[in-house]
Amino acid sequence: MRKTSFALLIAACVLTSLLSALAASAKIHPVKSGEPSAQKQGPQLPPEEIIRQFTKKESELLEVWKEYSYVQESKIQSLGPADTITGEFYQVSEFVFNDAGHRLERIIKAPPSTLYEVSLTPEDRNAFINLQPFALTAEELPNYFVSYVGKEKIDELNTYVFDVIPKAMSNQRELDRLRKQHIEGKFFQGKIWVDDQDLQIVKTAGKIVPEFDQRFVKFETYRENIDDRYWFPTYTYGSERLFFPKGGSAHIRMIIKYKNYRRFSSDVKILGVEEVKDEKPDKPGEAKADETKSGDVKKDEAKIDEPKKEETNKPKKRPRP
């Protein structure tokens, strides 16, 4: 009995050792149910290649954007205690492009502005027409430091996240030059989110810099998939209390909607339009921010009739929180 029991004991010890080894192996290489293997996932692109591809696509997207007409609804509000509206700038414009590729704006609705704490400057206009919709093209890339942050899921989208910092912001000599020439709001600084499938920007968040005499509201711009191919901006939002260098402050809320995207035929004639400059402000003596004047719209622009409604391309995805 003792000899037989001893043999059984040795066999049990060997079996226990084998089970422990198998368990340790399972801990080193766990496989979750339904999880694809590393081979199926494939190697990830290096950040430098992702940056190269999405900035190239951003340039291409900007050119495709010129083949579309769209309506932009801009609302800038000053807020008092309990977020009560104390003043408002409101404008609805239709944007189209002519055969030369120049952007044309037709102002559809523009009631008199009631803003009195702040005024809208040319730099503000450049921000919500140019920089907030498209922040980082291949042509602009040399002006920025772009660094990979990680991956993040926005709704059903898996995205790569990057920090974006203008090189001018760390160059005191360049900042002094911009200040001397009164150039503000020329660059975007913040974060961008890039869809890991299309490698197109689907969200931007940050602000317009540099700021000297002016102040710009932090914003977030979301894009939606138009025509199952292009990620176009559809919504920009910002709300922040701005403190001005000459004293005083104002709580400003900004809501901008880009809608009614549709392919634009170049033989369509648009009357009563104003050409919109795409160039960023880079001239000496540009207008400065004036924190006391109102941002009124020209009266003749406000009298243009509202156009007929047309069928629009409905967005397929909405990467909003």
VEXNU-618244 format. One record per residue (C-alpha): residue number from 1; y, z, x; residue in three letters. Coordinates in nm, 3 decimals, always signed. Each point is the difference from the previous one (the first is absolute). Example, Ala and Ser with C-alpha at 12.3 -4.5 7.8 and 13.67 -1.06 7.14 Angstrom:
2
PT resi      yy      zz      xx resn
PT    1  -0.450  +0.780  +1.230  ALA
PT    2  +0.344  -0.066  +0.137  SER
//
This chain:
321
PT resi      yy      zz      xx resn
PT    1  +0.000  +0.000  +0.000  MET
PT    2  +0.249  +0.083  +0.270  ARG
PT    3  -0.072  -0.318  +0.197  LYS
PT    4  +0.037  -0.221  -0.308  THR
PT    5  +0.323  +0.176  -0.102  SER
PT    6  +0.144  -0.045  +0.352  PHE
PT    7  -0.069  -0.376  -0.012  ALA
PT    8  +0.166  -0.028  -0.338  LEU
PT    9  +0.300  +0.192  +0.134  LEU
PT   10  +0.038  -0.242  +0.293  ILE
PT   11  -0.020  -0.300  -0.236  ALA
PT   12  +0.266  +0.150  -0.224  ALA
PT   13  +0.232  +0.055  +0.299  CYS
PT   14  -0.040  -0.361  +0.115  VAL
PT   15  +0.071  -0.128  -0.351  LEU
PT   16  +0.311  +0.218  -0.025  THR
PT   17  +0.128  -0.137  +0.332  SER
PT   18  -0.049  -0.358  -0.116  LEU
PT   19  +0.185  +0.067  -0.327  LEU
PT   20  +0.289  +0.164  +0.190  SER
PT   21  +0.030  -0.303  +0.229  ALA
PT   22  +0.007  -0.237  -0.298  LEU
PT   23  +0.266  +0.211  -0.172  ALA
PT   24  +0.216  +0.000  +0.315  ALA
PT   25  -0.032  -0.378  +0.021  SER
PT   26  +0.111  -0.029  -0.363  ALA
PT   27  +0.312  +0.208  +0.075  LYS
PT   28  +0.095  -0.225  +0.288  ILE
PT   29  -0.035  -0.321  -0.202  HIS
PT   30  +0.063  +0.084  -0.368  PRO
PT   31  -0.019  -0.282  -0.255  VAL
PT   32  +0.164  +0.060  -0.334  LYS
PT   33  -0.136  -0.157  -0.315  SER
PT   34  +0.166  -0.333  -0.071  GLY
PT   35  +0.191  -0.002  +0.331  GLU
PT   36  -0.002  -0.338  +0.180  PRO
PT   37  -0.131  -0.010  +0.353  SER
PT   38  +0.237  -0.044  +0.298  ALA
PT   39  -0.137  -0.348  +0.053  GLN
PT   40  +0.089  -0.104  -0.356  LYS
PT   41  +0.349  +0.150  +0.031  GLN
PT   42  +0.072  -0.202  +0.314  GLY
PT   43  +0.247  +0.089  +0.275  PRO
PT   44  +0.353  +0.094  -0.103  GLN
PT   45  +0.293  -0.206  +0.125  LEU
PT   46  +0.207  +0.166  +0.275  PRO
PT   47  +0.346  +0.113  -0.117  PRO
PT   48  +0.175  -0.264  +0.215  GLU
PT   49  -0.190  -0.278  -0.179  GLU
PT   50  +0.073  +0.150  -0.342  ILE
PT   51  +0.371  +0.012  +0.087  ILE
PT   52  -0.005  -0.360  +0.123  ARG
PT   53  -0.171  -0.121  -0.316  GLN
PT   54  +0.203  +0.188  -0.260  PHE
PT   55  +0.336  -0.084  +0.159  THR
PT   56  -0.101  -0.366  +0.014  LYS
PT   57  -0.101  +0.014  -0.366  LYS
PT   58  +0.326  +0.177  -0.082  GLU
PT   59  +0.192  -0.297  +0.144  SER
PT   60  -0.217  -0.242  -0.196  GLU
PT   61  +0.041  +0.209  -0.313  LEU
PT   62  +0.378  -0.007  +0.031  LEU
PT   63  -0.013  -0.382  +0.008  GLU
PT   64  -0.231  -0.011  -0.303  VAL
PT   65  +0.237  +0.240  -0.177  TRP
PT   66  +0.263  -0.275  +0.016  LYS
PT   67  -0.216  -0.212  -0.229  GLU
PT   68  +0.027  +0.263  -0.274  TYR
PT   69  +0.281  +0.097  -0.228  SER
PT   70  +0.020  +0.360  -0.117  TYR
PT   71  +0.224  +0.248  -0.177  VAL
PT   72  +0.135  +0.306  +0.179  GLN
PT   73  +0.120  +0.300  -0.200  GLU
PT   74  +0.204  +0.239  +0.214  SER
PT   75  +0.104  +0.346  -0.114  LYS
PT   76  +0.192  +0.242  +0.224  ILE
PT   77  +0.088  +0.337  -0.155  GLN
PT   78  +0.190  +0.308  +0.110  SER
PT   79  -0.152  +0.323  -0.130  LEU
PT   80  +0.156  +0.333  -0.083  GLY
PT   81  -0.157  +0.341  -0.074  PRO
PT   82  -0.337  -0.021  -0.179  ALA
PT   83  -0.014  -0.369  +0.102  ASP
PT   84  +0.255  -0.103  -0.261  THR
PT   85  +0.139  -0.351  +0.064  ILE
PT   86  +0.367  +0.016  +0.102  THR
PT   87  +0.044  -0.367  +0.093  GLY
PT   88  -0.198  -0.324  +0.014  GLU
PT   89  -0.001  -0.345  +0.151  PHE
PT   90  -0.225  -0.238  -0.196  TYR
PT   91  -0.063  -0.367  +0.062  GLN
PT   92  -0.263  -0.255  -0.102  VAL
PT   93  -0.018  -0.316  +0.212  SER
PT   94  -0.222  -0.306  +0.018  GLU
PT   95  -0.085  -0.127  +0.349  PHE
PT   96  -0.103  -0.356  +0.078  VAL
PT   97  -0.003  -0.215  +0.312  PHE
PT   98  +0.150  -0.344  +0.047  ASN
PT   99  -0.148  -0.292  +0.196  ASP
PT  100  +0.164  +0.125  +0.321  ALA
PT  101  -0.182  +0.333  -0.033  GLY
PT  102  +0.317  +0.196  -0.079  HIS
PT  103  -0.031  +0.279  -0.250  ARG
PT  104  +0.212  -0.030  -0.313  LEU
PT  105  +0.086  +0.285  -0.232  GLU
PT  106  +0.094  -0.029  -0.364  ARG
PT  107  +0.139  +0.323  -0.141  ILE
PT  108  -0.132  +0.041  -0.353  ILE
PT  109  +0.133  +0.342  -0.091  LYS
PT  110  +0.255  +0.219  +0.179  ALA
PT  111  +0.191  +0.259  -0.204  PRO
PT  112  +0.293  +0.168  +0.181  PRO
PT  113  -0.118  +0.256  +0.252  SER
PT  114  +0.071  +0.366  -0.079  THR
PT  115  -0.081  +0.127  +0.350  LEU
PT  116  +0.289  +0.200  +0.142  TYR
PT  117  -0.161  +0.225  +0.263  GLU
PT  118  -0.132  -0.291  +0.210  VAL
PT  119  +0.048  -0.375  +0.028  SER
PT  120  -0.248  -0.274  +0.081  LEU
PT  121  +0.067  -0.181  +0.327  THR
PT  122  -0.123  -0.334  +0.137  PRO
PT  123  -0.255  +0.199  +0.203  GLU
PT  124  -0.136  +0.159  -0.320  ASP
PT  125  -0.031  -0.343  -0.155  ARG
PT  126  -0.181  -0.135  +0.309  ASN
PT  127  -0.238  +0.297  -0.021  ALA
PT  128  -0.124  -0.050  -0.353  PHE
PT  129  +0.000  -0.382  +0.013  ILE
PT  130  -0.149  -0.055  +0.348  ASN
PT  131  -0.126  +0.308  +0.189  LEU
PT  132  -0.163  +0.198  -0.279  GLN
PT  133  -0.208  -0.294  -0.134  PRO
PT  134  -0.115  -0.133  +0.342  PHE
PT  135  +0.028  +0.240  +0.291  ALA
PT  136  -0.192  -0.138  +0.296  LEU
PT  137  -0.058  -0.371  +0.073  THR
PT  138  -0.137  -0.147  +0.324  ALA
PT  139  +0.353  -0.101  +0.097  GLU
PT  140  +0.120  +0.361  -0.038  GLU
PT  141  -0.300  +0.159  +0.176  LEU
PT  142  +0.156  -0.006  +0.353  PRO
PT  143  +0.275  +0.230  -0.132  ASN
PT  144  -0.246  +0.275  -0.098  TYR
PT  145  -0.250  +0.252  +0.131  PHE
PT  146  -0.304  -0.016  -0.232  VAL
PT  147  -0.276  +0.259  +0.037  SER
PT  148  -0.324  +0.047  -0.192  TYR
PT  149  -0.027  +0.325  -0.200  VAL
PT  150  -0.334  -0.029  -0.183  GLY
PT  151  -0.159  -0.112  -0.326  LYS
PT  152  +0.105  +0.104  -0.349  GLU
PT  153  -0.112  -0.093  -0.350  LYS
PT  154  +0.268  -0.102  -0.253  ILE
PT  155  -0.156  -0.028  -0.345  ASP
PT  156  -0.293  -0.239  +0.053  GLU
PT  157  +0.140  -0.142  +0.325  LEU
PT  158  -0.112  +0.100  +0.348  ASN
PT  159  +0.293  -0.030  +0.239  THR
PT  160  +0.100  +0.032  +0.364  TYR
PT  161  +0.311  +0.215  +0.053  VAL
PT  162  +0.256  -0.067  +0.275  PHE
PT  163  +0.315  +0.175  +0.120  ASP
PT  164  +0.294  -0.238  +0.051  VAL
PT  165  +0.298  +0.098  +0.219  ILE
PT  166  +0.282  -0.235  +0.109  PRO
PT  167  +0.032  -0.019  +0.378  LYS
PT  168  +0.377  +0.025  -0.036  ALA
PT  169  -0.034  +0.357  -0.130  MET
PT  170  -0.119  +0.119  +0.344  SER
PT  171  +0.253  -0.208  +0.195  ASN
PT  172  +0.332  +0.183  +0.018  GLN
PT  173  +0.181  -0.298  +0.149  ARG
PT  174  -0.112  -0.222  -0.289  GLU
PT  175  +0.097  +0.266  -0.253  LEU
PT  176  +0.347  +0.026  +0.158  ASP
PT  177  +0.035  -0.378  -0.025  ARG
PT  178  -0.100  -0.001  -0.366  LEU
PT  179  +0.238  +0.287  -0.075  ARG
PT  180  +0.288  -0.173  +0.180  LYS
PT  181  -0.060  -0.321  -0.198  GLN
PT  182  -0.041  +0.192  -0.328  HIS
PT  183  -0.355  -0.127  -0.050  ILE
PT  184  -0.203  +0.231  -0.223  GLU
PT  185  -0.313  -0.032  -0.208  GLY
PT  186  -0.149  -0.279  +0.210  LYS
PT  187  -0.357  +0.132  +0.043  PHE
PT  188  -0.282  +0.161  -0.195  PHE
PT  189  -0.152  +0.328  +0.121  GLN
PT  190  -0.299  +0.170  -0.159  GLY
PT  191  -0.363  -0.075  -0.089  LYS
PT  192  -0.184  -0.304  -0.129  ILE
PT  193  -0.339  -0.031  -0.170  TRP
PT  194  -0.211  -0.314  +0.064  VAL
PT  195  -0.290  -0.105  -0.223  ASP
PT  196  -0.317  -0.007  +0.212  ASP
PT  197  -0.131  -0.314  -0.173  GLN
PT  198  +0.302  -0.231  -0.032  ASP
PT  199  +0.182  +0.155  +0.298  LEU
PT  200  +0.325  -0.013  -0.197  GLN
PT  201  +0.253  +0.279  -0.046  ILE
PT  202  -0.043  +0.170  -0.337  VAL
PT  203  +0.244  +0.291  +0.040  LYS
PT  204  +0.297  +0.100  +0.215  THR
PT  205  +0.174  +0.338  +0.015  ALA
PT  206  +0.298  +0.104  +0.207  GLY
PT  207  +0.368  -0.073  +0.029  LYS
PT  208  +0.254  -0.243  +0.141  ILE
PT  209  +0.151  +0.081  +0.341  VAL
PT  210  +0.216  +0.056  +0.196  PRO
PT  211  +0.240  +0.220  -0.194  GLU
PT  212  +0.347  +0.064  +0.141  PHE
PT  213  +0.267  +0.021  -0.270  ASP
PT  214  -0.241  -0.096  -0.278  GLN
PT  215  -0.307  +0.161  -0.150  ARG
PT  216  -0.307  -0.172  -0.145  PHE
PT  217  -0.251  +0.143  -0.247  VAL
PT  218  -0.362  +0.044  +0.106  LYS
PT  219  -0.216  -0.235  -0.205  PHE
PT  220  -0.351  -0.114  -0.080  GLU
PT  221  -0.079  -0.363  -0.084  THR
PT  222  -0.326  -0.093  -0.171  TYR
PT  223  -0.150  -0.345  -0.022  ARG
PT  224  -0.237  -0.166  -0.244  GLU
PT  225  -0.238  -0.290  +0.037  ASN
PT  226  +0.155  -0.314  -0.151  ILE
PT  227  -0.212  -0.307  -0.072  ASP
PT  228  -0.300  +0.176  +0.161  ASP
PT  229  +0.139  -0.083  +0.345  ARG
PT  230  +0.341  +0.144  +0.083  TYR
PT  231  +0.116  +0.360  +0.020  TRP
PT  232  +0.359  -0.015  -0.128  PHE
PT  233  +0.235  +0.298  -0.045  PRO
PT  234  +0.026  +0.119  -0.359  THR
PT  235  +0.147  +0.351  +0.010  TYR
PT  236  +0.230  +0.203  +0.227  THR
PT  237  +0.090  +0.363  -0.061  TYR
PT  238  +0.210  +0.254  +0.187  GLY
PT  239  +0.166  +0.331  -0.081  SER
PT  240  +0.189  +0.208  +0.256  GLU
PT  241  +0.312  +0.209  +0.053  ARG
PT  242  +0.217  -0.176  +0.255  LEU
PT  243  +0.237  +0.197  +0.226  PHE
PT  244  +0.292  -0.207  +0.129  PHE
PT  245  +0.147  +0.047  +0.350  PRO
PT  246  +0.355  +0.034  -0.137  LYS
PT  247  -0.109  +0.275  -0.237  GLY
PT  248  -0.142  +0.016  -0.348  GLY
PT  249  -0.338  -0.094  -0.136  SER
PT  250  -0.157  -0.182  -0.293  ALA
PT  251  -0.345  -0.008  -0.154  HIS
PT  252  -0.094  -0.367  -0.038  ILE
PT  253  -0.295  -0.152  -0.185  ARG
PT  254  -0.098  -0.364  +0.052  MET
PT  255  -0.240  -0.200  -0.219  ILE
PT  256  -0.055  -0.369  +0.072  ILE
PT  257  -0.249  -0.222  -0.183  LYS
PT  258  -0.106  -0.351  +0.106  TYR
PT  259  -0.167  -0.176  -0.291  LYS
PT  260  -0.070  -0.329  -0.182  ASN
PT  261  -0.138  -0.170  +0.311  TYR
PT  262  -0.066  -0.368  -0.060  ARG
PT  263  -0.023  -0.315  +0.207  ARG
PT  264  +0.338  -0.168  +0.017  PHE
PT  265  +0.033  -0.379  -0.013  SER
PT  266  +0.272  -0.127  +0.235  SER
PT  267  +0.119  -0.261  -0.253  ASP
PT  268  +0.108  +0.270  -0.245  VAL
PT  269  +0.379  +0.037  -0.002  LYS
PT  270  +0.139  +0.352  -0.006  ILE
PT  271  +0.366  +0.028  -0.096  LEU
PT  272  +0.240  +0.284  +0.074  GLY
PT  273  -0.173  +0.133  +0.309  VAL
PT  274  +0.113  +0.172  +0.317  GLU
PT  275  -0.164  -0.058  +0.336  GLU
PT  276  -0.150  +0.314  +0.153  VAL
PT  277  +0.004  +0.029  +0.377  LYS
PT  278  -0.335  +0.096  +0.153  ASP
PT  279  +0.149  +0.091  +0.337  GLU
PT  280  +0.029  +0.368  +0.077  LYS
PT  281  +0.354  +0.128  +0.064  PRO
PT  282  +0.074  -0.056  +0.369  ASP
PT  283  +0.369  -0.083  +0.015  LYS
PT  284  +0.291  +0.207  +0.127  PRO
PT  285  +0.220  +0.152  -0.268  GLY
PT  286  -0.258  +0.005  -0.282  GLU
PT  287  +0.105  +0.207  -0.301  ALA
PT  288  -0.065  +0.374  +0.036  LYS
PT  289  -0.124  +0.238  -0.264  ALA
PT  290  +0.272  +0.143  -0.220  ASP
PT  291  -0.116  +0.316  -0.166  GLU
PT  292  +0.285  +0.011  -0.252  THR
PT  293  +0.031  -0.351  -0.144  LYS
PT  294  -0.211  -0.132  -0.287  SER
PT  295  -0.246  -0.289  +0.049  GLY
PT  296  +0.136  -0.224  -0.275  ASP
PT  297  -0.144  -0.346  -0.058  VAL
PT  298  +0.224  -0.305  -0.028  LYS
PT  299  +0.091  -0.068  -0.361  LYS
PT  300  -0.081  -0.372  +0.005  ASP
PT  301  -0.353  +0.079  +0.121  GLU
PT  302  -0.063  +0.231  -0.294  ALA
PT  303  +0.065  -0.266  -0.264  LYS
PT  304  -0.297  -0.224  +0.071  ILE
PT  305  -0.238  -0.034  -0.295  ASP
PT  306  -0.351  +0.136  +0.016  GLU
PT  307  -0.261  -0.277  +0.051  PRO
PT  308  -0.295  -0.066  -0.229  LYS
PT  309  -0.315  +0.198  +0.058  LYS
PT  310  -0.287  -0.179  +0.172  GLU
PT  311  -0.367  +0.062  +0.065  GLU
PT  312  -0.056  +0.200  +0.317  THR
PT  313  -0.282  +0.049  +0.246  ASN
PT  314  -0.148  +0.338  -0.077  LYS
PT  315  -0.086  +0.221  +0.300  PRO
PT  316  -0.370  +0.056  +0.061  LYS
PT  317  +0.014  +0.328  +0.191  LYS
PT  318  +0.248  +0.283  +0.007  ARG
PT  319  -0.004  +0.218  +0.313  PRO
PT  320  +0.220  +0.272  -0.139  ARG
PT  321  -0.075  +0.372  +0.026  PRO
//
